[in-house]
Amino acid sequence: MTQEIKEVVWITGASSGIGRALALRMAKAGYRVAATARRQGELEALAREADGHVTPVAADTTDAASLQAAVTRIEETLGPIGIAVFCAGTYQALMGAELTAAKARPLFELNFMGTVNSLEAVLPGMLRRGKGRIAMVASLAGYFGLPTSAVYGASKAALINMAEALRPDLARSGIAVQIVNPGFVKTPLTDKNEFPMPFLMDPADAAEAFYRGLHSDRFEITFPRRFSLFLRVLQMLPYRLSLALTRLTVPKEKPDSATRVSRVA
Ligand SMILES: NC(=O)c1ccc[n+]([C@@H]2O[C@H](COP(=O)([O-])OP(=O)(O)OC[C@H]3O[C@@H](n4cnc5c(N)ncnc54)[C@H](OP(=O)(O)O)[C@@H]3O)[C@@H](O)[C@H]2O)c1
């Protein structure tokens, strides 16, 4: 392990997938990493794999009080959080015919409000110190509404919009805000997908791109580039064309919620 940098990094959603791979990459670079998720056992396994350079701090991001306690513990034991990365999130496919508030609310509670809870926990300290970096993980699905992803995509579009609003605002206080828009990355979240996923990335490659982005001044960190470009073009087309294209991706059969697979990143 190289030890050139000693800043404290807090990563939520670190017990698996992208967050876990990033925690290992940051630890390898010499950062002191605090890893948050609900599964203590998975966080402890991560800490062992990182030779103790990762500290498990279990918390539920939908529970603001549990997050506040986690941040207090991290700052008392490791020091002030310099970089906060909010990865905790999930996907659930939902077709229009089955859309209810009861199904939409948990997705927004975790993907959007969980991120707001995390911001609320870390921001006062960063504002006091006049420095910090915050990266929020959204998705390329937040660029444009995609069939089966009405609620997931909306929760990610909300994150993109919030990050755009916070970037110039918090820059005045010395805090850099970044948005992270991944395409398909092989993780437990996408393992249930049964369709071919274009440009599917390995978590370690995703973590490398993520790591490089955190060390840049770019607002958006996105990978893989080619898929991101493709969806940017879709976003810029007239609705007549873009909606005709996304219509082609509507599942032919009425999906059964028990067996349906996710179709977007
Ligand atoms: N994989 C992709 O292709 C892809 C593409 C675009 C965007 N993303 C986004 O990237 C992020 C990470 O996804 P992933 O693919 O790495 O999925 P993953 O492997 O399922 O990881 C999700 C992480 O979130 C944590 N989490 C879930 N609910 C939580 C809660 N209430 N409190 C605290 N932690 C919670 C999980 O840990 P516990 O279960 O232990 O709590 C886990 O560590 C998500 O926001 C996802 O939307 C993923």
PDBQT file of the ligand as one rigid body, heavy atoms in Angstrom, charges set to zero:
ROOT
HETATM    1  N1  LIG A 301     -24.292  -1.501 -10.973  1.00  0.00    +0.000 N 
HETATM    2  C1  LIG A 301     -24.702  -0.661 -11.910  1.00  0.00    +0.000 C 
HETATM    3  O1  LIG A 301     -24.730  -1.014 -13.120  1.00  0.00    +0.000 OA
HETATM    4  C2  LIG A 301     -25.109   0.742 -11.560  1.00  0.00    +0.000 A 
HETATM    5  C3  LIG A 301     -25.350   1.635 -12.617  1.00  0.00    +0.000 A 
HETATM    6  C4  LIG A 301     -25.732   2.941 -12.335  1.00  0.00    +0.000 A 
HETATM    7  C5  LIG A 301     -25.849   3.360 -11.020  1.00  0.00    +0.000 A 
HETATM    8  N2  LIG A 301     -25.612   2.489 -10.027  1.00  0.00    +0.000 N 
HETATM    9  C6  LIG A 301     -25.745   2.995  -8.656  1.00  0.00    +0.000 C 
HETATM   10  O2  LIG A 301     -24.555   2.728  -7.941  1.00  0.00    +0.000 OA
HETATM   11  C7  LIG A 301     -24.850   2.565  -6.564  1.00  0.00    +0.000 C 
HETATM   12  C8  LIG A 301     -24.230   1.256  -6.074  1.00  0.00    +0.000 C 
HETATM   13  O3  LIG A 301     -24.829   0.204  -6.814  1.00  0.00    +0.000 OA
HETATM   14  P1  LIG A 301     -24.174  -1.247  -6.929  1.00  0.00    +0.000 P 
HETATM   15  O4  LIG A 301     -24.408  -1.687  -8.308  1.00  0.00    +0.000 OA
HETATM   16  O5  LIG A 301     -22.804  -1.240  -6.363  1.00  0.00    +0.000 OA
HETATM   17  O6  LIG A 301     -25.217  -2.047  -6.026  1.00  0.00    +0.000 OA
HETATM   18  P2  LIG A 301     -25.039  -3.065  -4.817  1.00  0.00    +0.000 P 
HETATM   19  O7  LIG A 301     -23.880  -3.954  -5.048  1.00  0.00    +0.000 OA
HETATM   20  O8  LIG A 301     -26.390  -3.624  -4.621  1.00  0.00    +0.000 OA
HETATM   21  O9  LIG A 301     -24.665  -2.085  -3.602  1.00  0.00    +0.000 OA
HETATM   22  C9  LIG A 301     -25.610  -1.292  -2.968  1.00  0.00    +0.000 C 
HETATM   23  C10 LIG A 301     -25.013  -0.819  -1.661  1.00  0.00    +0.000 C 
HETATM   24  O10 LIG A 301     -25.960   0.040  -1.009  1.00  0.00    +0.000 OA
HETATM   25  C11 LIG A 301     -26.060  -0.384   0.346  1.00  0.00    +0.000 C 
HETATM   26  N3  LIG A 301     -27.362  -0.037   0.894  1.00  0.00    +0.000 N 
HETATM   27  C12 LIG A 301     -28.592  -0.390   0.429  1.00  0.00    +0.000 A 
HETATM   28  N4  LIG A 301     -29.547   0.103   1.236  1.00  0.00    +0.000 NA
HETATM   29  C13 LIG A 301     -28.897   0.768   2.238  1.00  0.00    +0.000 A 
HETATM   30  C14 LIG A 301     -29.341   1.494   3.375  1.00  0.00    +0.000 A 
HETATM   31  N5  LIG A 301     -30.641   1.646   3.655  1.00  0.00    +0.000 N 
HETATM   32  N6  LIG A 301     -28.403   2.040   4.194  1.00  0.00    +0.000 NA
HETATM   33  C15 LIG A 301     -27.085   1.902   3.923  1.00  0.00    +0.000 A 
HETATM   34  N7  LIG A 301     -26.615   1.247   2.852  1.00  0.00    +0.000 NA
HETATM   35  C16 LIG A 301     -27.516   0.696   2.016  1.00  0.00    +0.000 A 
HETATM   36  C17 LIG A 301     -25.864  -1.901   0.291  1.00  0.00    +0.000 C 
HETATM   37  O11 LIG A 301     -25.418  -2.385   1.540  1.00  0.00    +0.000 OA
HETATM   38  P3  LIG A 301     -26.306  -3.105   2.655  1.00  0.00    +0.000 P 
HETATM   39  O12 LIG A 301     -27.278  -3.999   1.961  1.00  0.00    +0.000 OA
HETATM   40  O13 LIG A 301     -25.273  -3.834   3.481  1.00  0.00    +0.000 OA
HETATM   41  O14 LIG A 301     -26.952  -2.010   3.424  1.00  0.00    +0.000 OA
HETATM   42  C18 LIG A 301     -24.711  -1.972  -0.708  1.00  0.00    +0.000 C 
HETATM   43  O15 LIG A 301     -23.484  -1.736  -0.067  1.00  0.00    +0.000 OA
HETATM   44  C19 LIG A 301     -26.379   2.605  -6.443  1.00  0.00    +0.000 C 
HETATM   45  O16 LIG A 301     -26.758   3.902  -6.048  1.00  0.00    +0.000 OA
HETATM   46  C20 LIG A 301     -26.856   2.336  -7.867  1.00  0.00    +0.000 C 
HETATM   47  O17 LIG A 301     -28.111   2.904  -8.144  1.00  0.00    +0.000 OA
HETATM   48  C21 LIG A 301     -25.248   1.190 -10.251  1.00  0.00    +0.000 A 
ENDROOT
TORSDOF 0
